[in-house]
Amino acid sequence: MSQLIVLSVLGTDRPGIVKDISKSILDCGGNIEESRMTSLGAEFAVLMLISGNWHTPTKLEKALDELGKEHNLSINLKKTGARNDREDCIPYGVDVICLDQAGIVFNLSEFFASRDIEISDLVTRRYAAPHTGAPMFSVQMTVSIPASAPIGQLRDNFHDLCEQLNLDSILEPIKA
């Protein structure tokens, strides 16, 4: 029976960090099922879902502990189970672009949480606008909207919120 493990790693960005982590996983009999990796400031962050056999978690914990000590990495492992996807939900994509301001992620997440809509993926980025250099902020999300939700009303309420906050937004179903 396959084991699932969530791995998070945080450490100073450097060439070879992904190679070192993925080699440890491979050497311990693990397989990377999903991953998110990015530079955040001078740090590098890794989030992975790894599968393996019954002894992979123990071997991986030991190997990554050594790697963490050698390269000053903060490493966490957690056994998990398979995701319980709700079959009564429709995946929607959310794209927001605006001038950077405090509270954008909070306001968007509060909107969806208050309607029992799960955010399954969220990516944000701050950047300078072309030509003007104004500080811009973008958000891309995947949300799971229950099939019973009144989509037209939800979309209208979402766009009203975005208008109040001066956010340019799109809410549309994800097509295969």
trRosetta pair geometry for C-beta under 8 A, 3 or more apart (Angstrom, degrees):
i j d omega theta_ij theta_ji phi_ij phi_ji
1 54 7.1 63 63 -66 80 94
2 51 5.0 -3 -178 -170 120 110
2 52 7.0 130 -155 64 75 19
2 53 7.0 -66 -114 -94 50 43
3 51 6.8 149 76 -156 50 56
3 52 5.4 -28 59 70 99 72
3 53 6.6 46 8 142 102 12
3 54 6.2 126 -36 -102 123 33
3 56 5.8 -172 59 51 125 112
3 57 5.8 -94 140 -31 151 107
3 79 6.5 -61 -173 -134 104 102
4 33 7.4 -29 -130 7 97 152
4 49 6.3 -13 -167 -172 101 95
4 50 7.3 146 -158 77 50 47
4 51 5.7 -26 -98 -98 65 72
4 79 7.0 103 80 -164 60 61
4 80 4.9 -68 107 74 107 81
4 81 6.4 124 48 -121 128 14
4 82 6.7 146 -19 -66 155 54
5 30 7.3 -61 43 -128 128 129
5 49 7.4 150 77 -159 45 48
5 50 4.6 -25 65 65 97 98
5 51 7.6 169 19 -86 78 24
5 52 6.9 -6 3 21 119 108
5 56 7.0 -138 -12 113 137 110
5 57 5.4 165 -85 -98 134 92
5 60 6.7 129 108 71 171 157
5 77 5.7 -14 -175 -165 116 96
5 78 6.9 148 -160 74 65 37
5 79 5.8 -41 -102 -100 71 50
5 80 6.8 140 -115 17 19 85
6 47 7.5 -12 -172 -168 92 80
6 48 7.2 160 -155 84 48 50
6 49 5.9 -25 -99 -101 67 66
6 50 7.7 169 -89 19 17 80
6 77 7.3 151 79 -157 53 45
6 78 4.8 -14 57 62 100 93
6 79 8.0 177 16 -98 77 3
6 80 5.1 57 -21 -17 103 133
7 21 7.9 152 137 -172 141 117
7 25 7.8 -114 -5 -89 167 118
7 46 7.0 -19 116 120 96 105
7 47 7.4 164 87 -152 58 35
7 48 4.5 -8 57 59 102 99
7 49 7.9 -177 19 -82 78 19
7 50 5.7 37 -10 -8 118 122
7 60 7.6 -96 -87 159 128 134
7 64 7.4 -148 -143 -103 122 163
7 75 7.3 -21 -165 -163 89 89
7 76 7.3 158 -154 85 44 55
7 77 5.6 -9 -102 -104 74 73
8 45 7.6 -18 -167 -169 87 86
8 46 6.7 160 -154 88 41 66
8 47 5.3 -1 -105 -104 81 72
8 48 7.9 -179 -75 22 39 67
8 75 7.3 163 87 -151 56 43
8 76 4.7 2 54 54 98 100
9 21 6.0 -123 2 -108 169 139
9 44 7.9 -7 113 107 97 87
9 45 7.2 160 85 -155 59 41
9 46 4.1 7 50 50 101 113
9 64 7.7 -120 -90 -159 114 121
9 68 7.9 -140 -133 -93 97 95
9 73 5.5 -12 -163 180 97 123
9 74 7.1 146 -158 79 45 56
9 75 5.2 -2 -106 -104 79 78
9 76 8.0 -162 -70 26 43 63
10 43 5.9 5 -172 178 87 127
10 44 7.4 169 -147 82 44 49
10 45 5.3 -3 -103 -106 80 76
10 46 7.6 -155 -65 26 44 70
10 73 6.9 149 73 -164 40 71
10 74 4.5 -13 60 59 95 108
11 14 7.9 -50 121 12 105 101
11 17 6.6 -175 76 -137 118 134
11 43 6.7 159 91 -153 18 82
11 44 6.0 -20 69 55 68 90
11 68 7.9 -155 -72 -132 132 67
11 71 6.0 44 -174 128 156 102
11 72 6.2 135 -141 98 107 68
11 73 3.8 -51 -62 -108 134 76
11 74 6.6 174 -65 17 74 68
12 42 6.2 -17 -141 140 78 94
12 43 6.3 -69 -101 -109 35 58
12 44 7.2 28 125 10 18 91
12 71 8.0 -139 47 166 90 88
12 72 6.8 26 7 86 107 113
13 17 6.9 -103 -145 -5 45 149
13 39 5.2 29 -96 -123 146 103
13 42 5.9 -136 21 176 104 48
13 43 6.1 132 -32 176 86 10
13 44 4.1 118 -95 -43 74 101
14 17 5.5 112 62 -44 76 105
14 44 7.5 -107 17 -6 55 138
14 71 7.7 -136 42 -159 139 119
16 19 4.9 -57 -155 42 60 119
16 20 5.8 62 149 -27 84 101
17 20 5.9 -53 -148 34 30 111
17 21 6.5 25 157 -14 64 107
17 44 5.4 113 87 85 163 157
17 46 7.9 -156 138 -41 110 128
17 71 7.4 157 -115 164 88 155
18 21 6.0 -57 -146 40 31 107
18 22 5.9 22 161 -12 68 113
18 37 6.4 56 -98 -169 113 166
18 46 7.5 157 -104 -94 74 129
19 22 6.2 -63 -140 44 23 103
19 23 6.0 26 160 -23 63 111
20 23 5.9 -55 -145 34 25 111
20 24 6.7 26 156 -19 60 105
20 67 6.0 149 156 -149 113 126
20 71 7.0 92 122 -24 166 157
21 24 5.9 -57 -156 33 31 111
21 25 6.6 28 150 -18 65 106
21 46 6.1 -71 -173 -168 175 178
21 48 8.0 163 151 -14 127 148
21 64 7.7 39 -132 -115 75 100
21 67 7.2 139 -91 150 58 158
22 25 5.5 -51 -148 36 37 114
22 26 6.3 38 153 -18 67 106
22 32 6.7 -42 -124 -35 93 137
23 26 5.7 -54 -145 39 32 111
23 27 6.0 32 156 -19 66 109
24 27 5.8 -56 -142 39 28 111
24 28 6.3 16 160 -10 63 113
24 60 6.9 101 144 -140 98 71
24 63 4.4 161 -159 137 104 124
24 64 5.7 117 147 -74 152 71
24 67 5.6 -68 -67 -37 150 149
25 28 6.1 -70 -151 43 26 103
25 30 4.1 -84 -173 77 80 121
25 31 7.6 155 152 -64 111 11
25 32 6.2 58 132 -54 159 90
25 48 7.7 -73 -89 128 152 159
25 50 5.8 -129 -144 -126 122 136
25 60 6.6 28 -112 -122 58 114
26 29 8.0 58 179 -56 30 14
26 30 6.9 -86 -67 61 24 73
27 63 6.5 160 84 -129 117 157
28 52 6.9 -20 121 -127 91 156
28 56 5.6 105 140 -149 98 72
28 59 4.1 166 -146 114 103 113
28 60 4.4 142 127 -73 166 72
28 63 5.4 -133 -58 8 124 148
29 52 5.2 102 110 -149 87 110
29 53 6.0 -39 138 21 137 99
29 55 7.5 52 52 81 144 85
29 56 5.0 -120 84 -96 100 98
29 59 6.8 63 26 67 102 150
30 50 4.5 0 -175 180 124 121
30 51 6.9 146 -158 74 70 36
30 52 4.2 -53 -101 -65 66 124
30 56 5.0 122 -75 -166 83 127
30 60 5.8 53 -41 -81 138 130
31 50 6.6 145 69 -161 40 68
31 51 5.0 -22 60 62 98 89
31 52 6.6 160 12 -72 73 67
32 35 5.5 -12 -177 -39 121 122
32 48 5.6 -66 -136 -159 96 124
32 49 7.6 102 -164 73 56 53
32 50 5.9 -38 -99 -102 49 76
33 48 7.8 123 45 176 68 79
33 49 4.4 -57 65 101 110 99
33 50 6.5 177 5 -105 90 18
33 51 5.3 78 -48 -16 118 102
34 48 6.9 165 88 -154 55 52
34 49 4.4 30 45 33 93 112
35 46 6.9 -25 -164 -165 107 85
35 47 6.7 154 -155 86 57 54
35 48 4.3 -8 -104 -105 92 83
35 49 7.3 -141 -66 24 56 64
36 45 8.0 -11 114 114 89 96
36 46 7.6 155 85 -156 55 40
36 47 4.6 0 56 57 97 103
36 48 7.8 -160 28 -70 56 50
37 44 7.2 9 -174 178 92 94
37 45 6.9 179 -146 92 50 55
37 46 4.9 0 -107 -108 91 73
37 47 7.5 -167 -71 27 52 60
38 44 7.4 -175 97 -151 32 60
38 45 5.8 -9 61 57 75 94
39 42 8.0 -25 -171 -138 99 12
39 43 7.2 151 -159 84 58 43
39 44 5.5 -36 -101 -99 64 71
39 45 7.9 151 -108 16 16 76
40 43 5.2 -23 70 71 84 96
40 44 7.5 150 22 -103 72 20
40 45 5.5 22 4 -7 120 119
49 80 7.5 -72 -132 58 96 136
50 56 7.4 -151 133 147 113 133
50 60 7.2 138 109 -121 156 164
51 56 7.9 67 144 73 35 168
52 55 7.9 -91 138 72 114 47
52 56 2.6 40 124 -37 144 173
52 57 7.1 171 69 -38 126 59
52 60 7.2 168 9 -34 165 130
53 56 5.5 123 50 -24 55 102
55 58 5.5 -56 -165 42 66 112
55 59 5.8 61 141 -19 87 108
56 59 5.9 -65 -144 44 31 107
56 60 5.7 29 162 -21 70 114
57 60 5.8 -61 -141 40 25 111
57 61 6.2 30 160 -26 64 106
57 77 6.6 147 -153 156 87 135
57 79 6.0 -16 -103 -78 153 101
58 61 5.8 -50 -147 29 28 112
58 62 6.8 23 156 -13 60 105
59 62 6.0 -60 -156 38 31 108
59 63 6.2 24 154 -14 68 111
60 63 5.8 -57 -141 41 32 108
60 64 5.8 22 164 -11 69 112
60 77 6.5 141 111 -114 112 151
61 64 6.3 -60 -139 43 22 103
61 65 6.2 31 157 -28 60 108
61 77 5.6 -116 -92 36 86 155
62 65 5.7 -53 -148 28 27 115
62 66 6.9 25 156 -14 61 103
63 66 6.0 -58 -159 35 31 109
63 67 6.4 27 148 -15 66 109
64 67 5.2 -52 -142 41 40 114
64 68 5.9 48 154 -27 68 103
64 73 8.0 -91 -179 92 85 131
64 75 4.9 -171 154 171 116 159
64 77 6.9 131 58 -48 151 122
65 68 5.7 -51 -147 33 28 115
65 69 6.6 26 155 -16 61 104
65 75 7.2 -141 -84 69 44 137
66 69 6.0 -55 -150 36 30 108
66 70 6.3 28 154 -18 65 110
67 70 5.7 -58 -146 38 30 112
67 71 6.2 -15 169 19 67 111
67 73 6.5 -11 123 34 84 138
67 75 7.5 84 81 -53 98 154
68 71 6.9 -80 -137 55 20 79
68 72 7.5 21 175 -152 57 6
68 73 4.2 -106 -125 67 68 91
68 74 7.1 91 -147 -85 116 12
68 75 4.5 -109 -80 1 132 123
69 72 7.8 22 -162 -71 22 41
85 89 7.7 -125 176 46 79 116
86 89 4.5 68 92 -8 108 116
86 118 7.7 137 13 14 129 139
86 144 6.2 116 52 156 113 141
86 146 7.5 -51 134 -100 142 76
88 146 5.9 12 122 -148 99 76
88 147 4.9 -105 179 14 72 110
88 148 7.1 6 164 -13 119 93
89 118 7.5 -20 -136 36 162 110
89 144 3.9 27 161 175 146 98
89 145 6.1 142 -159 67 83 31
89 146 5.6 -51 -98 -92 76 40
89 147 6.6 -133 -93 -31 22 75
90 144 7.3 145 63 -159 31 56
90 145 5.2 -30 60 65 86 91
90 146 8.0 23 14 123 78 6
90 147 5.9 104 -26 -87 99 71
90 173 6.0 -48 160 -122 116 106
91 120 7.5 -56 -123 34 102 140
91 142 5.8 -10 -165 -172 104 103
91 143 7.4 148 -152 77 54 39
91 144 6.0 -31 -94 -100 61 66
91 145 7.9 151 -104 18 12 78
91 173 7.1 93 86 -159 58 67
91 174 4.4 -36 111 32 106 124
92 142 7.3 154 77 -156 42 54
92 143 5.2 -22 62 63 94 90
92 144 7.8 167 18 -93 78 18
92 145 5.3 34 -7 -8 123 119
92 171 6.0 18 165 -175 129 79
92 172 6.5 168 -157 89 87 22
92 173 5.5 -61 -104 -99 72 43
92 174 6.4 -173 -119 -18 17 83
93 140 7.2 -21 -168 -164 94 86
93 141 7.2 151 -160 82 47 54
93 142 6.0 -29 -100 -101 61 67
93 170 7.4 -1 107 111 92 102
93 171 7.6 177 86 -145 50 38
93 172 5.9 -16 57 66 91 74
93 173 7.6 53 12 145 81 11
93 174 5.0 106 -33 -76 98 89
94 108 7.3 143 144 -165 149 127
94 139 7.0 -22 117 117 100 100
94 140 7.0 154 84 -156 63 38
94 141 4.1 -4 55 57 111 102
94 142 7.6 -168 17 -78 82 20
94 143 6.0 45 -18 -6 119 113
94 158 8.0 -118 -122 -170 115 141
94 169 7.1 -19 -168 -164 83 103
94 170 7.1 165 -151 85 38 61
94 171 5.5 1 -105 -103 78 74
95 138 7.5 -18 -167 -168 79 96
95 139 7.3 160 -154 85 34 62
95 140 5.6 -1 -104 -105 72 75
95 169 6.7 158 86 -153 56 53
95 170 4.5 10 50 48 100 105
96 104 7.2 174 120 -177 141 117
96 108 6.7 -121 -14 -87 159 142
96 137 8.0 -10 115 112 96 87
96 138 6.7 161 87 -155 59 49
96 139 4.2 6 52 50 106 103
96 140 8.0 -162 26 -68 67 38
96 162 6.8 -144 -121 -124 109 120
96 167 5.0 -14 -159 177 110 121
96 168 6.9 141 -157 77 53 53
96 169 4.7 -10 -101 -102 79 88
96 170 7.9 -154 -66 27 47 62
97 136 6.6 -4 -170 -177 89 112
97 137 7.4 164 -150 84 46 50
97 138 5.0 -9 -101 -104 77 85
97 139 8.0 -159 -66 24 41 66
97 167 7.5 140 66 -168 32 71
97 168 4.9 -24 65 66 84 108
97 169 7.9 -179 23 -76 59 46
98 101 6.9 -55 124 15 121 103
98 104 6.7 180 57 -112 132 134
98 136 7.2 159 88 -154 30 70
98 137 5.7 -21 67 60 77 93
98 165 7.3 -31 -120 128 166 95
98 166 6.2 117 -145 113 120 75
98 167 4.4 -63 -59 -116 136 65
98 168 6.2 168 -73 16 72 75
99 134 6.1 -59 -120 156 97 121
99 135 6.7 73 -167 82 72 70
99 136 6.4 -69 -112 -106 37 54
99 137 7.2 32 132 14 19 93
99 166 7.2 -10 31 118 100 120
100 104 7.8 -91 -147 -18 51 139
100 126 5.6 41 -96 -131 136 105
100 135 4.1 -57 23 130 125 105
100 136 6.2 127 -36 167 86 4
100 137 4.1 113 -98 -37 71 109
101 104 6.2 112 71 -48 77 100
101 137 7.3 -119 20 13 56 143
101 165 7.8 -168 73 -178 138 93
103 106 4.9 -63 -154 48 62 117
103 107 5.4 61 150 -26 90 104
104 107 6.1 -60 -148 36 24 106
104 108 6.4 17 159 -11 63 110
104 124 7.9 132 94 -129 122 132
104 137 5.9 162 13 119 168 146
104 139 6.5 -163 142 -40 119 135
104 165 7.3 131 -113 165 71 140
104 167 7.1 129 -136 -93 103 129
105 108 6.0 -59 -145 42 30 108
105 109 5.9 22 161 -13 67 113
105 122 7.5 89 -140 174 108 138
105 124 6.4 -57 -75 -66 119 148
105 139 6.8 168 -90 -106 75 134
106 109 6.1 -64 -142 43 24 104
106 110 6.0 26 159 -21 64 111
107 110 5.8 -53 -142 36 27 113
107 111 6.5 35 155 -25 61 103
107 161 6.9 172 161 173 109 117
107 165 6.0 138 122 -85 164 153
108 111 5.7 -51 -154 27 31 115
108 112 6.8 17 156 -7 64 105
108 139 6.4 177 -5 136 171 165
108 141 7.2 180 152 -24 134 152
109 112 6.0 -59 -148 43 35 103
109 113 5.8 33 157 -19 70 112
109 119 6.3 -56 -119 -21 86 150
109 122 7.9 -3 -81 -100 107 156
110 113 5.8 -55 -134 42 28 109
110 114 6.0 29 165 -22 64 109
111 114 6.4 -64 -153 32 19 107
111 115 7.1 -4 155 1 56 113
111 157 7.7 166 -160 130 110 102
111 158 6.5 104 163 -112 143 74
111 161 5.5 15 -98 -117 139 178
112 115 6.1 -75 -155 47 33 100
112 117 4.1 -94 -167 78 86 108
112 118 7.6 -115 153 17 118 4
112 119 5.8 97 100 -53 154 95
112 143 5.6 -123 -134 -129 141 138
113 116 7.6 35 -172 -78 36 26
113 117 7.3 -98 -66 53 23 68
115 149 7.1 66 167 -126 118 131
115 154 6.9 111 -170 -123 162 107
116 146 7.0 12 103 -19 105 128
117 143 5.2 27 156 178 112 120
117 144 6.6 178 -166 72 70 55
117 145 5.5 -7 -127 -99 116 63
117 146 7.3 -120 -96 -5 75 81
117 149 7.5 28 -80 -75 109 161
118 143 6.6 156 84 -158 47 66
118 144 4.6 0 59 42 100 108
119 122 5.5 20 164 -50 126 114
119 141 5.6 -58 -144 -161 103 121
119 142 7.4 116 -164 77 58 52
119 143 5.5 -38 -101 -100 56 80
120 142 4.9 -51 66 97 96 102
120 143 6.9 157 10 -111 82 24
120 144 5.8 71 -29 -28 119 104
121 140 7.9 -24 119 119 99 85
121 141 6.4 158 87 -156 64 48
121 142 4.1 37 41 29 103 107
122 139 7.1 -23 -161 -165 87 93
122 140 7.5 160 -150 87 40 52
122 141 4.9 0 -103 -106 74 87
122 142 7.9 -127 -58 28 51 63
123 139 7.4 152 82 -155 51 46
123 140 4.8 -6 58 59 98 97
123 141 7.7 -171 24 -73 62 47
124 137 6.8 -10 -170 -172 102 92
124 138 6.8 163 -153 86 54 53
124 139 5.2 -14 -101 -101 83 71
124 140 7.9 -174 -77 24 39 63
125 137 7.4 163 84 -153 45 49
125 138 5.1 -7 56 55 91 98
126 135 6.5 -8 -171 -171 104 93
126 136 7.0 156 -157 83 53 50
126 137 5.4 -19 -102 -100 72 74
127 135 8.0 151 81 -153 26 51
127 136 5.4 -26 69 65 74 101
127 138 7.3 -1 18 2 110 107
128 133 4.8 -21 -172 -148 116 56
128 134 7.1 135 -159 61 62 31
128 135 6.7 -40 -102 -96 59 47
128 136 6.9 117 -145 14 9 93
129 132 4.9 0 90 58 119 97
129 133 6.3 -47 57 16 75 5
129 134 4.3 9 17 51 128 85
129 135 7.7 -63 -12 -8 89 7
129 136 4.9 109 -63 -36 84 121
142 174 6.7 10 -130 -51 102 145
145 149 5.2 -96 176 45 96 144
145 151 7.0 85 141 -101 149 87
145 154 6.8 124 -142 133 134 170
146 149 4.8 112 68 -25 83 99
149 154 5.5 34 154 -46 117 142
150 153 4.1 31 109 25 118 116
150 154 6.2 156 87 -19 62 88
151 154 5.5 -58 -142 39 30 113
151 155 6.1 31 159 -21 67 106
152 155 5.8 -54 -147 35 27 110
152 156 6.4 27 154 -18 63 106
153 156 5.7 -54 -147 37 32 112
153 157 6.3 30 155 -17 66 106
154 157 5.9 -57 -147 39 29 109
154 158 6.2 30 154 -21 65 108
154 171 7.8 -133 123 142 94 152
155 158 5.6 -54 -146 36 30 113
155 159 6.3 24 158 -14 65 107
155 171 5.5 -169 -122 82 83 129
156 159 6.0 -59 -147 41 28 106
156 160 6.3 34 152 -23 64 106
157 160 5.5 -51 -147 33 32 115
157 161 6.6 35 153 -20 64 102
158 161 5.8 -52 -154 33 31 111
158 162 6.4 27 151 -15 65 108
158 169 6.9 -131 145 125 99 147
158 171 5.2 47 105 -33 156 156
159 162 5.5 -52 -143 40 36 112
159 163 6.2 41 154 -24 66 103
159 169 6.5 -162 -108 73 64 119
159 171 7.4 -120 -54 13 84 120
160 163 5.7 -53 -148 34 29 112
160 164 6.5 32 152 -20 63 104
161 164 5.7 -56 -153 33 31 112
161 165 6.4 9 156 -2 66 112
161 167 7.9 -10 117 40 74 124
162 165 5.9 -66 -143 50 31 100
162 166 8.0 -106 165 62 57 7
162 167 4.0 -95 -155 71 84 102
162 168 7.4 119 167 -90 123 4
162 169 4.1 -94 -127 2 163 137
163 166 7.4 29 -172 -77 31 36
163 167 7.8 -85 -49 45 22 69
